[in-house]
C-alpha cells in the first residue's frame, strides 16, 4: 500500500516569497494547487528545524524546514529557507518521514553540496521511498547519504 504520493522542495525566494521549486511526479498538482501549496507548506512564523503536517486537498503534507546558502548573495545575503516535503495519504503516519528528513538534514546540511541547486536535483530520489524502506542518495561527488523510513519516534 503506497502512502507517499509526491515529494517537493519549496524555498523562500528573495523578493518573491515562498515558491515550490521542484515537485515529483511532475503534474501531480494542478497549477492552482501548486500555487496554494507554496503558501501553506511554509507557515509564516516557521523557522529552520520546524516540522509541519497539514491537510491539503485530501492529502497530508509533511515538511521539514532547513536552510541552504543564499541563492544570490547580491540580492539577499541571508541563508535560503527550504522545505523538503512529502504529499501523503491522509491516514499516513508522518513521523517516519519527519525522522528521515531530520536525519538527512543532520547528515548533509554542513556539506558544501547542501545547496538549493543540488537539492532540486536529488528531490526525485526520495520517490524511491514509495517502494523501498531504505535508499541511498548521492548529495555530491564526495558524499553519499543512506536513509531509512522507520516507524520509530
C-alpha positions as protocol buffer text, in pm:
chain_id: "A"
residue {
  index: 1
  type: UNK
  ca { x: 0 y: 0 z: 0 }
}
residue {
  index: 2
  type: UNK
  ca { x: 156 y: 329 z: -111 }
}
residue {
  index: 3
  type: UNK
  ca { x: 137 y: 610 z: 142 }
}
residue {
  index: 4
  type: UNK
  ca { x: 355 y: 865 z: -38 }
}
residue {
  index: 5
  type: UNK
  ca { x: 210 y: 1032 z: -345 }
}
residue {
  index: 6
  type: UNK
  ca { x: 465 y: 1305 z: -422 }
}
residue {
  index: 7
  type: UNK
  ca { x: 775 y: 1482 z: -295 }
}
residue {
  index: 8
  type: UNK
  ca { x: 852 y: 1853 z: -322 }
}
residue {
  index: 9
  type: UNK
  ca { x: 1107 y: 2120 z: -245 }
}
residue {
  index: 10
  type: UNK
  ca { x: 990 y: 2469 z: -156 }
}
residue {
  index: 11
  type: UNK
  ca { x: 1201 y: 2777 z: -84 }
}
residue {
  index: 12
  type: UNK
  ca { x: 1157 y: 3133 z: 22 }
}
residue {
  index: 13
  type: UNK
  ca { x: 1288 y: 3318 z: -282 }
}
residue {
  index: 14
  type: UNK
  ca { x: 1423 y: 3672 z: -225 }
}
residue {
  index: 15
  type: UNK
  ca { x: 1178 y: 3940 z: -339 }
}
residue {
  index: 16
  type: UNK
  ca { x: 907 y: 3691 z: -444 }
}
residue {
  index: 17
  type: UNK
  ca { x: 843 y: 3480 z: -135 }
}
residue {
  index: 18
  type: UNK
  ca { x: 755 y: 3111 z: -92 }
}
residue {
  index: 19
  type: UNK
  ca { x: 768 y: 2900 z: -406 }
}
residue {
  index: 20
  type: UNK
  ca { x: 760 y: 2529 z: -491 }
}
residue {
  index: 21
  type: UNK
  ca { x: 1082 y: 2485 z: -687 }
}
residue {
  index: 22
  type: UNK
  ca { x: 1051 y: 2112 z: -751 }
}
residue {
  index: 23
  type: UNK
  ca { x: 758 y: 1866 z: -743 }
}
residue {
  index: 24
  type: UNK
  ca { x: 772 y: 1499 z: -839 }
}
residue {
  index: 25
  type: UNK
  ca { x: 599 y: 1337 z: -1004 }
}
residue {
  index: 26
  type: UNK
  ca { x: 558 y: 1644 z: -1224 }
}
residue {
  index: 27
  type: UNK
  ca { x: 196 y: 1737 z: -1286 }
}
residue {
  index: 28
  type: UNK
  ca { x: 75 y: 1576 z: -963 }
}
residue {
  index: 29
  type: UNK
  ca { x: -91 y: 1905 z: -865 }
}
residue {
  index: 30
  type: UNK
  ca { x: -289 y: 2147 z: -1079 }
}
residue {
  index: 31
  type: UNK
  ca { x: -139 y: 2493 z: -1131 }
}
residue {
  index: 32
  type: UNK
  ca { x: -378 y: 2641 z: -871 }
}
residue {
  index: 33
  type: UNK
  ca { x: -295 y: 2367 z: -616 }
}
residue {
  index: 34
  type: UNK
  ca { x: 75 y: 2416 z: -686 }
}
residue {
  index: 35
  type: UNK
  ca { x: 46 y: 2788 z: -607 }
}
residue {
  index: 36
  type: UNK
  ca { x: -164 y: 2727 z: -294 }
}
residue {
  index: 37
  type: UNK
  ca { x: 74 y: 2462 z: -158 }
}
residue {
  index: 38
  type: UNK
  ca { x: 367 y: 2703 z: -188 }
}
residue {
  index: 39
  type: UNK
  ca { x: 191 y: 2934 z: 57 }
}
residue {
  index: 40
  type: UNK
  ca { x: 78 y: 2664 z: 301 }
}
residue {
  index: 41
  type: UNK
  ca { x: 387 y: 2444 z: 326 }
}
residue {
  index: 42
  type: UNK
  ca { x: 599 y: 2718 z: 486 }
}
residue {
  index: 43
  type: UNK
  ca { x: 397 y: 2885 z: 763 }
}
residue {
  index: 44
  type: UNK
  ca { x: 493 y: 3249 z: 825 }
}
residue {
  index: 45
  type: UNK
  ca { x: 636 y: 3202 z: 1174 }
}
residue {
  index: 46
  type: UNK
  ca { x: 825 y: 2886 z: 1081 }
}
residue {
  index: 47
  type: UNK
  ca { x: 1199 y: 2854 z: 1122 }
}
residue {
  index: 48
  type: UNK
  ca { x: 1479 y: 2614 z: 1045 }
}
residue {
  index: 49
  type: UNK
  ca { x: 1426 y: 2279 z: 1218 }
}
residue {
  index: 50
  type: UNK
  ca { x: 1045 y: 2303 z: 1226 }
}
residue {
  index: 51
  type: UNK
  ca { x: 833 y: 2013 z: 1104 }
}
residue {
  index: 52
  type: UNK
  ca { x: 480 y: 2073 z: 985 }
}
residue {
  index: 53
  type: UNK
  ca { x: 198 y: 1842 z: 891 }
}
residue {
  index: 54
  type: UNK
  ca { x: -116 y: 1986 z: 733 }
}
residue {
  index: 55
  type: UNK
  ca { x: -416 y: 1853 z: 544 }
}
residue {
  index: 56
  type: UNK
  ca { x: -425 y: 1986 z: 189 }
}
residue {
  index: 57
  type: UNK
  ca { x: -683 y: 1892 z: -76 }
}
residue {
  index: 58
  type: UNK
  ca { x: -746 y: 1549 z: 72 }
}
residue {
  index: 59
  type: UNK
  ca { x: -381 y: 1469 z: 136 }
}
residue {
  index: 60
  type: UNK
  ca { x: -147 y: 1512 z: 428 }
}
residue {
  index: 61
  type: UNK
  ca { x: 153 y: 1734 z: 359 }
}
residue {
  index: 62
  type: UNK
  ca { x: 453 y: 1676 z: 583 }
}
residue {
  index: 63
  type: UNK
  ca { x: 754 y: 1904 z: 551 }
}
residue {
  index: 64
  type: UNK
  ca { x: 1078 y: 1983 z: 730 }
}
residue {
  index: 65
  type: UNK
  ca { x: 1247 y: 2324 z: 716 }
}
residue {
  index: 66
  type: UNK
  ca { x: 1621 y: 2365 z: 669 }
}
residue {
  index: 67
  type: UNK
  ca { x: 1850 y: 2635 z: 536 }
}
residue {
  index: 68
  type: UNK
  ca { x: 2091 y: 2642 z: 244 }
}
residue {
  index: 69
  type: UNK
  ca { x: 2344 y: 2906 z: 140 }
}
residue {
  index: 70
  type: UNK
  ca { x: 2189 y: 3218 z: -19 }
}
residue {
  index: 71
  type: UNK
  ca { x: 2056 y: 3185 z: -374 }
}
residue {
  index: 72
  type: UNK
  ca { x: 2202 y: 3521 z: -475 }
}
residue {
  index: 73
  type: UNK
  ca { x: 2425 y: 3696 z: -222 }
}
residue {
  index: 74
  type: UNK
  ca { x: 2388 y: 4029 z: -404 }
}
residue {
  index: 75
  type: UNK
  ca { x: 2006 y: 4021 z: -372 }
}
residue {
  index: 76
  type: UNK
  ca { x: 1994 y: 3880 z: -18 }
}
residue {
  index: 77
  type: UNK
  ca { x: 2289 y: 3758 z: 187 }
}
residue {
  index: 78
  type: UNK
  ca { x: 2071 y: 3555 z: 427 }
}
residue {
  index: 79
  type: UNK
  ca { x: 2052 y: 3178 z: 404 }
}
residue {
  index: 80
  type: UNK
  ca { x: 1764 y: 3041 z: 197 }
}
residue {
  index: 81
  type: UNK
  ca { x: 1494 y: 2866 z: 399 }
}
residue {
  index: 82
  type: UNK
  ca { x: 1375 y: 2548 z: 225 }
}
residue {
  index: 83
  type: UNK
  ca { x: 1107 y: 2292 z: 297 }
}
residue {
  index: 84
  type: UNK
  ca { x: 1160 y: 1934 z: 191 }
}
residue {
  index: 85
  type: UNK
  ca { x: 819 y: 1773 z: 195 }
}
residue {
  index: 86
  type: UNK
  ca { x: 602 y: 1479 z: 111 }
}
residue {
  index: 87
  type: UNK
  ca { x: 242 y: 1458 z: -2 }
}
residue {
  index: 88
  type: UNK
  ca { x: 98 y: 1154 z: 175 }
}
residue {
  index: 89
  type: UNK
  ca { x: -232 y: 975 z: 205 }
}
residue {
  index: 90
  type: UNK
  ca { x: -428 y: 1135 z: 490 }
}
residue {
  index: 91
  type: UNK
  ca { x: -402 y: 827 z: 713 }
}
residue {
  index: 92
  type: UNK
  ca { x: -22 y: 800 z: 677 }
}
residue {
  index: 93
  type: UNK
  ca { x: 190 y: 838 z: 989 }
}
residue {
  index: 94
  type: UNK
  ca { x: 417 y: 1141 z: 922 }
}
residue {
  index: 95
  type: UNK
  ca { x: 666 y: 1052 z: 1199 }
}
residue {
  index: 96
  type: UNK
  ca { x: 886 y: 820 z: 988 }
}
residue {
  index: 97
  type: UNK
  ca { x: 909 y: 1092 z: 722 }
}
residue {
  index: 98
  type: UNK
  ca { x: 999 y: 1354 z: 982 }
}
residue {
  index: 99
  type: UNK
  ca { x: 1266 y: 1128 z: 1132 }
}
residue {
  index: 100
  type: UNK
  ca { x: 1417 y: 1056 z: 793 }
}
residue {
  index: 101
  type: UNK
  ca { x: 1424 y: 1426 z: 697 }
}
residue {
  index: 102
  type: UNK
  ca { x: 1583 y: 1523 z: 1029 }
}
residue {
  index: 103
  type: UNK
  ca { x: 1848 y: 1256 z: 970 }
}
residue {
  index: 104
  type: UNK
  ca { x: 1905 y: 1372 z: 611 }
}
residue {
  index: 105
  type: UNK
  ca { x: 1946 y: 1738 z: 712 }
}
residue {
  index: 106
  type: UNK
  ca { x: 2168 y: 1647 z: 1012 }
}
residue {
  index: 107
  type: UNK
  ca { x: 2398 y: 1439 z: 790 }
}
residue {
  index: 108
  type: UNK
  ca { x: 2406 y: 1674 z: 491 }
}
residue {
  index: 109
  type: UNK
  ca { x: 2348 y: 2037 z: 590 }
}
residue {
  index: 110
  type: UNK
  ca { x: 2712 y: 2105 z: 678 }
}
residue {
  index: 111
  type: UNK
  ca { x: 2830 y: 1975 z: 340 }
}
residue {
  index: 112
  type: UNK
  ca { x: 2919 y: 2214 z: 56 }
}
residue {
  index: 113
  type: UNK
  ca { x: 2677 y: 2021 z: -166 }
}
residue {
  index: 114
  type: UNK
  ca { x: 2374 y: 2112 z: 50 }
}
residue {
  index: 115
  type: UNK
  ca { x: 2253 y: 2385 z: -184 }
}
residue {
  index: 116
  type: UNK
  ca { x: 1918 y: 2466 z: -339 }
}
residue {
  index: 117
  type: UNK
  ca { x: 2053 y: 2364 z: -680 }
}
residue {
  index: 118
  type: UNK
  ca { x: 2168 y: 2022 z: -559 }
}
residue {
  index: 119
  type: UNK
  ca { x: 1853 y: 1964 z: -357 }
}
residue {
  index: 120
  type: UNK
  ca { x: 1643 y: 2026 z: -670 }
}
residue {
  index: 121
  type: UNK
  ca { x: 1844 y: 1755 z: -846 }
}
residue {
  index: 122
  type: UNK
  ca { x: 1808 y: 1491 z: -573 }
}
residue {
  index: 123
  type: UNK
  ca { x: 1446 y: 1552 z: -464 }
}
residue {
  index: 124
  type: UNK
  ca { x: 1314 y: 1294 z: -717 }
}
residue {
  index: 125
  type: UNK
  ca { x: 1530 y: 1029 z: -546 }
}
residue {
  index: 126
  type: UNK
  ca { x: 1302 y: 1048 z: -240 }
}
residue {
  index: 127
  type: UNK
  ca { x: 1023 y: 896 z: -453 }
}
residue {
  index: 128
  type: UNK
  ca { x: 1204 y: 564 z: -418 }
}
residue {
  index: 129
  type: UNK
  ca { x: 1052 y: 551 z: -68 }
}
residue {
  index: 130
  type: UNK
  ca { x: 727 y: 454 z: -243 }
}
residue {
  index: 131
  type: UNK
  ca { x: 875 y: 108 z: -300 }
}
residue {
  index: 132
  type: UNK
  ca { x: 1176 y: 85 z: -70 }
}
residue {
  index: 133
  type: UNK
  ca { x: 1226 y: 133 z: 303 }
}
residue {
  index: 134
  type: UNK
  ca { x: 1595 y: 224 z: 264 }
}
residue {
  index: 135
  type: UNK
  ca { x: 1756 y: 439 z: -4 }
}
residue {
  index: 136
  type: UNK
  ca { x: 2094 y: 592 z: -78 }
}
residue {
  index: 137
  type: UNK
  ca { x: 2118 y: 949 z: -203 }
}
residue {
  index: 138
  type: UNK
  ca { x: 2432 y: 1097 z: -354 }
}
residue {
  index: 139
  type: UNK
  ca { x: 2446 y: 1460 z: -239 }
}
residue {
  index: 140
  type: UNK
  ca { x: 2760 y: 1547 z: -433 }
}
residue {
  index: 141
  type: UNK
  ca { x: 3067 y: 1376 z: -579 }
}
residue {
  index: 142
  type: UNK
  ca { x: 3214 y: 1309 z: -235 }
}
residue {
  index: 143
  type: UNK
  ca { x: 2916 y: 1228 z: -16 }
}
residue {
  index: 144
  type: UNK
  ca { x: 2652 y: 956 z: -12 }
}
residue {
  index: 145
  type: UNK
  ca { x: 2374 y: 954 z: 245 }
}
residue {
  index: 146
  type: UNK
  ca { x: 2194 y: 634 z: 347 }
}
residue {
  index: 147
  type: UNK
  ca { x: 1838 y: 693 z: 469 }
}
residue {
  index: 148
  type: UNK
  ca { x: 1565 y: 477 z: 611 }
}
residue {
  index: 149
  type: UNK
  ca { x: 1193 y: 513 z: 680 }
}
residue {
  index: 150
  type: UNK
  ca { x: 1144 y: 363 z: 1023 }
}
residue {
  index: 151
  type: UNK
  ca { x: 840 y: 385 z: 1245 }
}
residue {
  index: 152
  type: UNK
  ca { x: 1042 y: 487 z: 1550 }
}
residue {
  index: 153
  type: UNK
  ca { x: 956 y: 815 z: 1723 }
}
